[in-house]
Amino acid sequence: MSKLASIFSMAALLSACAVGPDYQPPEPVPLQQFAHDQTPAQDSGAPIANNEERFWQGFEDPLLASLIEQTMAESQSLQAALARYQAAEALLRGSRRDQLPSVTAGGGVTGQRLAEVERTRPDQERVELYQASVALSWELDLFGRLRRATEASEAELQAAGADRQTLQVALAGQLASSYFQLRGLQQQLRVAEQNVSLQQASLDIVGARLDAGRGTLFDQVRARAQLDATRAMIPQLKAEIGATMHRIGVLTGQPPTALVALLQLPAHLPDSRPAIAAGSPGDVLRRRPDIQAAERRLAAASARIGVASADLFPRFTLGGLLGSLSGNGSDLFTAGARTGRVTLGIDWTFLDRALVQARIDAADAQSAELLADYRQTVLLALEETETWLLRYQQSHARAALLQSATDAATQAVEQARDRYDQGFIGYFELLAAEQELTAMRDNLVQSQTAMVLAMVNVYRALAGAPATG
């Protein structure tokens, strides 16, 4: 055993190199600032620290915060992602264990009836053999095959963790978007009901003028048609409201109708809209977990090139056995029954160089594929961030203009109604003014909703980074 321990110690000293390329992260993106970010930022070059603040807290809506926290805890998609992470963690433990000697124990008894020609004495009809042993086996990682495999497993585990973070950001964004869509639809419903009241009042005026002999049946029919058209919007809005409530219920890991009672009370879109500072593109890319996942998978592919390259060299395995062997069970474990051996095994796979080179080429190609995937993921992240920053800016400007237009249209309807009642204009002019106001009100709510949704998407593109201000 002392000789065996000496051999193991020498092997450990020899295991100091690893074939294959040492991984180098891709070059950073040269951009200094997003074109549509209003706040100049310098790239610190340092990793982004975890921030306990979450983007949804900036909206100051306790119900939204509660729903997102419930989604984080109950989402079945996140449970699946956690299981994938745990599987990667188990594979890493296995890879690390492969670098250590393995120990097995065994024992048994063998009985054989001998033919006459096999007997060494006339009365020897049967022979029995008893054995028990402890065996050690250790692959000498002289060329780093096992270490590269462990590097790949570590990178895959980190990628699985980043995938889970990516899903968390996506689910939070989906929940927030659905929640604000619901609030926007509820406001659209309120506006539609206000428009119904407005047009019902106009219909009453037309009816009163008709009864007084100052109106026409044509005006009354047109007023009723306009009223019914506005009423027809209400069932559609109610259906969309119900469907959005169902979506929120499922996102939180519950049956579709579980949150209807909680969500059916209308609420306004958030008034709190903190300023957004995207930071530098480098900051965003370091913060986004989908970029981290792509980079870690690239690192794993680089390590697997080393695993394949190690097969260009012979693979050595040290083995040792200590046991007891006896033809009689009572003699087992006695001094005379002791047995042992030390072996050095060699795997000659490296002689089939064409096969080994094919595996290396495949690993190289996979690494090139994942490098291209990484670069494409970076470009898509930059595009997404630039696009949503632009959309948020423009939606803010549009909402402001529509608010001004709605205020003017409200005054126009009030004046048109007075002038119609006094007989200065016909019903056509009043109807046109009311139609403009109806459309303006609906467009205003939709634009306000779009502005909040754009903000949510900016936060999601920034990987949930909190806003400033």
Buried (B, 14 or more C-beta within 10 A) or exposed (E): EEEBEEBBEEBEEEBEEBBBBEBEEEEEBEBEBBEBBEEEBEBEEEEBEEEEEBBBBBBEBEEBBEBBBBBBEEBEBBEEBBEBBEEBBEBBEEBBEBBEEEEEEEEEEEEEEEEEEEEEEEEEEEBEEBBBBBBBBBBBBBBBBBBBBBBBBBBBBBBBBBBBBBBBBBBBBBBBBBBBBBBBBBBBBBBBBBBBEBBBEBBEBBBEBBEEEEBEEEBBEBBBEBBEEBBEBBEEBBEBBBBBBBBBBBBBBBEBEBBBEEBEEEBEBBEEBBEBBBBBBBBBBBBBBBBBBBBBBBBBBBBBBBBBBBBBBBBBEBBBBBBBBBEEEEBBEEEEBEEBEBEEEEEEBBEEEEEBBEBBEEBBEBBEEBBEBBBEBBEEBBEBBBBBBBBBBBBBEBBEEBBEBBEEBBEBBEEBBEBBBEEEBEBEBBBBBBBBBBBBBBBBBBBBBBBBBBBBBBBBBBBBBBBEE
